[in-house]
Amino acid sequence: MSFLLLWFVFATTVPVAAQEGWSDDDSGGYTDAQSMLTQAAHIFATRFNMRVYPLPTLKVVSREELRAVASRISRGTAGGNLAGLYRTEYRGRTKTLSEIYVVTGLPESTTMAVVAHELAHAWQADNRRGGTSTELHEGFAEWAAYKVMESLGETGEVQRMLRRTDLYGRGLRRMLAIERSYGTQAVIRYARNARG
């Protein structure tokens, strides 16, 4: 009997200016990040009817550990600014692994944004019906993180996200344009069904 083994890896990058915060020896980092994961999942479920169950395992790691994980399971990494990663593994249609990695040492608001972004990738892995472009895929995850940060009143983080000029920022602005024109649920439908 053969098994189809699929790995999905989605990485989050954060501009270097936003990378000061918790120290690498912060013992509260995991507890804080776990609480953030629970809070983001609650916001996803109550505001957007986006449920992720079971929640992915959360791993708070050093930047070097995150790069090592990314290089083992992906053809390329997001380079020195890698801040988070979602990894899932399937055997056939059964999900056997679901993990969110977040780097330690980020400001709390940035950590929350990264956790929410990666949780959106977990939702996508469970709900997307077709392949999408990287910009659309990352744009939706960034939009979900943006909405979480907006609901928490984190205006500084929201502004940082809007200023990005990379594919995350372009994708976010694309999702916000869809939301302005057609509403929040249209963004979710688009992320679920869009191809290309």
Secondary structure, 3 states (H helix, E strand, C coil): CCCCEEEEEEEEECCHHHCCCCCCCCCCHHHHHHHHHHHHHHHHHHHHCCCCCCCCEEEEECHHHHHHHHHHHCCCCCHHHEEEEEEEEEECCEEEEEEEEEECCCCHHHHHHHHHHHHHHHHHHHHCCCCCCHHHHHHHHHHHHHHHHHHCCCHHHHHHHHHCCCHHHHHHHHHHHHHHHHCHHHHHHHHHHCCC
